[in-house]
Amino acid sequence: MTELAIDIRELTKKFGDSEAVRGITFSVRKGEIFGFLGHNGAGKTTTIHMLTTLAKPTAGTAKIFGHDIRTDPLGVRRALGYVPENVRLYDTLTTKENLTFFARLSGVSNVQDRVHETMEFLSISDLSDQRVGHFSKGMRQRVGLAQAILHQPKILFLDEPSSGLDPMGMKMLRDLIARLNREFGMTIFMNTHLISEIAKTCTSIGVLSQGQLVFQDSIDAVTQKYGDDSSLEELYLSVEPVAGQGAQM
């Protein structure tokens, strides 16, 4: 039986009287590149915050490689890397200084060797001695990705990773995701609202709408049934409930 990277059971998050995530249940297998698709406000970021232990669920739970987000948050954090939509770095420090700091926080052994290897892998060695405060969005994303994989996590969470990137930056990101998955067997969980990125990058898909999981399948099954990106878009729109039905967060 294939090991589960993520096992979600009735996961729910409320903010006051509003339900941002409504009792979702699904799983992601080890080694998948899972695309979590949904319009802005669907509840994708709230879900990722719960899975990465940044927010406590109101009800339900989830396990990340067997570690329960409620009862074993430290085990969850050790298993994952996370790149938020807006990468947070120390702007007055250089790339190498940022990565060295985060590597030490993560308990990485042989810190300098690991920082060097990670910069080489992501082709950012030329940024080593530059202060990150002057970097473009794409450059910051690459440094943020480096920070997230320094401890070689089993699973990487990406929240709207292509937001603000130009076409070249998006292609570079796709290539890096594919390499991490192929060379290290890393499971990837990617939040996005861009159908084209799902089709080009992911092996499976889930669609979230107004806090509810309304569709899940492999990309192969979806493309065999629905065809190209335009048909996938029709699928996406067809499963989206009428606006105004339910809370949006």
N, C-alpha and C positions, 0 to 999 in steps of 0.2 A: 504494500500500500504506500502510495506517495506521501511523504511527510508534508504536513501543512505548515506553511510559513505564518499564515494568519487564519485564525478561527474566531469569527465574530458571532455572538449569540444575543439577539434582542437588544442590541446596543442603542441606547436612548440618551439624548441630551436636551434638557429644557433650560430656557432662560426666562424665569418668571412663568408667565402663562403660555409662552411660545415654545413649541417643539421644533428645535433645529434639526434633530435626527430622531427618526421615529421607529424604534425597534427593528433595526436592520439586522439581518442574519445572512452571512455568506462566508466563504473561505477562499483563500488564495494558496495554491500549492507552491512548494519550494521550487525555486528556479524560474518562476514565471515573471514576465514583465506585465504587470496589471495596470490597465488604464482606467482610472475612476473618472468618468465623464459626467458633466452636469453644468448647467448654466450658473452664472454668478448668483450666489445666494441659495444654491441647492442644498448646502450643508456639507460640502466636501472638506473644507478646511476644518470645520468643527470635528468631523470624523477623524481626520488625521491627527488633530490635537489630542483626541482621546486615545488613539492607538499609540501615540508617542509619549503618553502619560503627562502631556502638558495641560490636560483638562480631565476632570473626573466625570465619568458617566453618571447620569441620573439613575439609570437602570440598565440591566444587562451587563455584559462584559465581553472581553476579547482576550485571546492568547496570541502572543508573538513567539513563534518557535517554542511553544509550550509554557511560556512565562505569562502569567495572568496579569493584566494591566492594573487590577485592583489590589491583588495580594502580593505581587512580586514586581513592583515597578522598577527596581534596580536591575533585575534580570532582564526586563524588557529593554531598558536603556542600553545595557551592554550589548544587546543583540542588534541594535539598529543604528543607522545614521540618518540624519534629517537635514534637508535643505529647504528652508522656508522660501516663500515667494520673494521676500525682501531680505537678502542675506545680511546678517549682522556681523560686522567685523570691527576691529579696532583701527580706525582710520589713520591714526598717527603712527601705527606700526607698519613695517614692511610685510610682504607676503610671508617670507620665511619666519619673521617674528610672530605673526599671527598663528601660523601653523605649529610652530614650536610650542607656543603657549597652550593651544588646544590639545596638542598631543600629550603634553604633561598632565593636563586636566583629565584626559581619558585614560591615563595610566599606561600609555604606550611605552614598550621597552625599546631601547636603542633609538631614542627620539630623533636625533639628527639623521640617522640612516633612513628612518621611515619617512621623515619630511622630504628628504632628497628623492627617495623612490617615488613618492606620491606626486611631487612636482614633475618629475620626469614622465610618469605615466600620463599625466594630464597635459603635458607639454606647456607647463607654465614656469619652467626654470628661469626663463628670461625675465620673469616678474619678481624673482626672488628678493631683490634688494630695493624694490619700489614700494613706496607707501600706498596702501590700498585706498586711501581717501580720494585719490585722483583717478580711480579706475572707472571704466564704463560699466554699465549693467552686466554685459556679457563677461567681462573680466572678473567682476565680483562673483558672478555665478560660478565660474570655474574655481576660484579660490574657496568659495563656500562648499563646492563639491569636494574639493581636496580635504577640507576640514572634516567633512562628514564621513570620509572613507579612511581616515588616518588609522583607525583602530580595526580596519578590515571587518566591517559589520556583516552579518548574515543577510540583512535586509536594509534597503535604502528607501526612504520616503522622500518624495519630491513634490512640493506644493507649487503648482503652476510654474514649472521650471522654464518654460519658453516665454513667459511673460516679459515683454519689453525687449526681446532679442530680435535682431535682424535675421534675414534668411540664412546667412552664413553661420551666425551664432546658433541658430536652431539646428542646422545640419551637424555642426560640431557636437552639440549636446546629444543628438540622436546617436552619433557614432560612439560617444563616450558611454552612453547607457548600454549600447549593444556590447561594447568591450567589457564593461564591468560584469554583465550577465554571462558573456561567453567565456571569459578568461578566469573569473573568480566564482562563477556559479551564483552570483549575488541576485537575490530576489529584489525586484523593483516594484514599488507601489507609487504610481504617478497620478496626481490630481491634475486635471486639465479640463478646459471647455473647448479645446481645439480638436475637432474630429480628424483633421489631416494628420496630426501628431499621433493620435491613437492608431490609425491605420498603418502608419509607417514604422512605428516603434514597438507596439505592444503585442503580446501573445494572447491576452485575454482582456475582457472588458466588463465593466459594470457601469450602469447608468443610475445616477441618483437624481431624484426630482423632488423638491420640496421636502427633503428629509427622508424620503422613502426610496429603497432600492427597487427599481421598476424593470430592470433587465440585467442579465448576466450570461455570458457565453464566451467561448474561445473566438479569437479573431478569425481563424480559419473557418469555423462554422458560420460566422456572420457574413464573411465575404462570399462564401459559397452560396449562401442563401440570398444575400442582398446585392452582391456585386461590388461596384466601385465606391469611391468616397461619396459620390452624390447620393447613391442608394443608402449608404450608411447614414448620411445626414437625414434622409427621409425617415429611417428607422428611429434616429435620435429624436426627431421632432414628433414622431407618431406616439412615442411613449411618454412625452412630456404632458402632464396634466394641465388642464386649463389654468391660466394664471389667476391667482387670488384664492385658490383652494388650498388653504393651509398656511402655516407660518414660513417665512423665509428668513434665514440667518446667514 
